Structure formats: structure tokens, C-alpha cells
Amino acid sequence: VTRVLVTGASGFVGSPAVTALLAGGHEVHAASSRPHDADTAISWHAADLLQPQAAGQLIEAVRPEWLLHMAWYAEHGRFWDSPLNLEWVEATLRLMRAFIAAGGRRAVLAGTCAEYAWDREIYSEHDAALAPATLYGAAKNSTRALTEALAAEAGIDVAWGRLFFLYGPGEAQTRLVPSVVRALLCGEPAPVTEGDQVRDFMHVADAGAAFAALLASDVRGAVNIASGTGVAVRQLVELLGAATGRGELIQVGALAGRADEPASLIADVGRLRDEVGFAPRHALAEGIADTVAWWRERLAA
Amino acid sequence: VTRVLVTGASGFVGSPAVTALLAGGHEVHAASSRPHDADTAISWHAADLLQPQAAGQLIEAVRPEWLLHMAWYAEHGRFWDSPLNLEWVEATLRLMRAFIAAGGRRAVLAGTCAEYAWDREIYSEHDAALAPATLYGAAKNSTRALTEALAAEAGIDVAWGRLFFLYGPGEAQTRLVPSVVRALLCGEPAPVTEGDQVRDFMHVADAGAAFAALLASDVRGAVNIASGTGVAVRQLVELLGAATGRGELIQVGALAGRADEPASLIADVGRLRDEVGFAPRHALAEGIADTVAWWRERLAA
């Protein structure tokens, strides 16, 4: 039994990561700045890591052997450019220093495909250039570089899971999938863009399980956490139409696309598959159907 | 008259940078964690920027239009690998956020040739790869990336002066030039390595003046701050022998060199010369003679 601290544990990816770690038999300590339900299987710790003393106090309270750091600023529409990204760099460095000082052995942190220069179709950890175009991407990429340098110095293991695009239960309501699903389930029109851009979508439960698997492995460095399969956003939206039975409400092209959107963002998942040994469990159509069912239940309640 | 805040103002490079800014007619506010002499031309501010509240309080007190951020951990023999580098990343981000929030317009920060992958002889800002091999280099490189992303977002100007190798009055006693000069002036043997490695040495007064010139320019991004001329370390040591008249005390090869030392580190100074319009004033032999004279005076006192 390994004592694991998960930050951002009540978040979209943190939450299924906690579930996967519990299933793996670990002693899970979950930290969150938000209120959470009591759960006898998990030790919850309230912590706002942006407060200068919080990381030290949290680490002192838990003294984790492993750390899964998922907490970050993620407000839809704002996180790309927000100076809060820099506060999260600082918070993450404080957390890593405290973790190392307390004898921590292995840490996995959440990265992003926005660390890559968006200049190709398929992104491999081995050869895709790291040249983030956004403050969010720069903050994550710098945090990775600093954490890796610190870990090498301190002699601990660090891996970095680079998330691409996600969907699934618990996603913020204003994001694409929930907003379309909710409109369709309520019988309202759902205006969307042409949706030609191809993205790599992974079910969030798979993403959480992939982080748990990465943490339990001895793989170091950056690992794409994604499905490895590209789908046009329009196709994803059509799956939402099919799963709700209200596809006629979708208004393709009613919203203007963004000119600076890259045409394709697909992960090379060779490291995740072959080195971590992880395979996702949810095919897209089935995962979308689950997600629609989750929203249907929620809206009915 | 521009109100300028200089951090690390009592440091090796900060000190001559303050001198150059005063000569340029600016209103100079100098911040340092160390005690300093009273000086009617400069407003001194005591600040330990590693304290979480210090940056905000300092910026609030000064409300600078320009910022020259030279403060960092620099203890000889320790700074390459120290976790304190990460605390300086955090401190620098706090400082930049406070500077921007208070209406600051232009900032220049101190970088290092250790940001580059040491894989060539001459390093240009335009095409040399950024792949630091040390925690210090990673911390500086990440700070640059984050500061540039933040500045682009906030609409302020940022430049980044990449220092190579320095010599001159005020250098820490344990470093190469002072330790050899002091030995020779005291009539003691000075054991040194073979000194085949070629480095770009700049007089610290020139480095300070170059930072002041960069701050007063409208150049953005990374600029090498160096002489553009390579000299073998052995040749530099021979100049010390000549300037002291005690060259016979130098024991070349008595110390083992480091196996991982790159053969050559020379700056391409095209940006500094052509875009900033700066030319160093000290030729090496003359600058070394000045430095020896400074130590002679100090040892006699």
C-alpha cells in the first residue's frame, strides 16, 4: 500500500484518478480547495495551494510517498491567458519542494498538448517541438522543465502526463460537449461551428485511469495521455445528436470558428501504450452515450 | 526622467547597472537584501524578495515605470544545482505580476548563457538551441519564457539580457579571477587548470552599462550581454600574471579541469551592438589591469 496525495482531487480528471488509485489499493489522500462529500475510503484535505503556506502544511499532514498533482486554474474561456497560470507555477514549485523535502519518491503532474508548437498533425513526445503559444502552455511547459530539473537534482522520479481533449461526466457546463448535450436534452437549438478541426478526445475516466497507471509505473518524463485517434469536432457533435435522438436541433456552422485553430491535434500514444502499458476502455460512441446518460439523469433530478 | 527600480542593486552586476542608470539621468530606486551605504543620488529599499509579501510591498513603495531585475541566488559553487533557483523563479513571477499590476511599462531581466544547449562555439539568440543542462539554467530559461508570455498578455515590454562570463571589481573572492589575483598579490602560489576552454569575458562595468542601455532601448526578447570575443582561460590567467608582475607564481595544470566543460562559449553580440547600439568600453588587458589595481588597493587597506 502506497500513500498517495492527489491535488485537484475533486476536479474533472482528478476525481476519476482518485477512483482509479483507490481501485489499485492505494492509501489515497485527496486535496481540494472545494467542498466535497465525506467518503470513508478517502482522506480529504482542504487546501488552497495558492496560499503560500498551504503546500508545506498539506505535505506535512500527509507525508506522501507518491504525488499526483492535478490542481491548476482551469476556468473555461479564461485559463489560456490568465496570470493565475503563473501563480500555479509558483504553487507547483512550492508543492514539489515540500514533497521532496518530506521524502517523497515519485510524482506525476498534469501537462497539456498546449506545450507543443501546434505545427503538425500527430504529436510525439520524442520529436514534437515544445513552443507553447499561450500563457497556459508556457506555464505548464516551464513547470515541467523546472520540475524535471529539480527531480534530477533531488534524485526522485517525475513523470508528466500531457492531456489532449477530454469529454465525460462532470465536465464544466459551459464547455462544448455539456453545452450541446444540455441544449439537445432540453429541446433547444445547439448552434456550433463547422467543426472541421480534428481533435484527440479521451473519456475522462480513461484519463484518470491513465494517470493512476503512469503513477504506478516507473516511466519518467512526458507521456501523452490521449486516445491516439482523431475525430472531427463535427463528427463528435453528430454523435451527441445520435445519443440524444435530437440531432435535428444541431445548427452546424451557426457559430464562427476561430481562425487560429490548428487543423489537427492528435497524440502519438506509443509511450502510454507500450511503456506505461495502458489502454483506454471507452470507445468514443459508447463513451458519448454514457455521458449523455449522465446528463439526462442530472437534468431529470 | 524615468523612475527605475533595480533589484539586486548591490550585486556584482547590479551595482554598475545602477551607476549607468544614474549617469543616464534616471530616478533610480535600488533594492537589495544586503546592507548598503547611504547615497543621496539613490533611493535604497531593503527587500528580501524571497519573502512572499516583499515584491508587492516594494512595487507599491516605488511604483516604477521601468524594472531592472538582477536579483537571484548566485553563491559561487552552489548556484548551479540549488533548489533556491526555484524560489527565485517564484520571486520573479511575483515581482513581475506586481510590476504589471502597478502600471509598469518595461522590464529587463538578467538571463544567462546557461540557458543555451552547450553544443557549439558561438551562441546567437536567433538560432542557438535553448536546452539548459543545469537547474540554474532551467530556472532562468523558464523564467524568461514565463515572463515573455506574461508580458505579451499584459501588453508591456520585456527584454532579457543573457550574461556570459564576467570579471572586474567587486567579484566574489572565491571565483577564479579574484582568487588568482589575491594569491599573486600576496606572493602565494596560484594553482589553476590547463585552462584550454575558451570563454567570453566582459568587464562588469560594461555589463552593467549594457543592461542600462538595453533598458533604455525598445529592444524586446533575449539579447546576449557579452564581449563577442573568446579568450582561453589560460590566457586570461596569464594577463593576471602580467598585471601583477608575479606570473611565476601561476601553476598551470596543477588543478584538474572538469570533464564536462564545453570547449567554447562565445556570444554572438550582433543584437547588442546593432539593435541596442551598445559597445563595451574595456579591452580585456586594460580591464584586467584595472581589476588588479582595485584588488591591490583593497588588500593594502
Interface residues (C-beta under 8 A of the other chain):
Chain A: P52 D81 P83 L86 E87 V89 E90 L93 R94 M96 R97 I100 P132 T134 L135 A138 A139 N141 S142 T143 A145 L146 E148 A149 L150 A152 E153 A154
Chain B: P52 D81 P83 L86 E87 V89 E90 L93 R94 M96 R97 I100 P132 T134 L135 A138 A139 N141 S142 T143 A145 L146 E148 A149 L150 A152 E153 A154
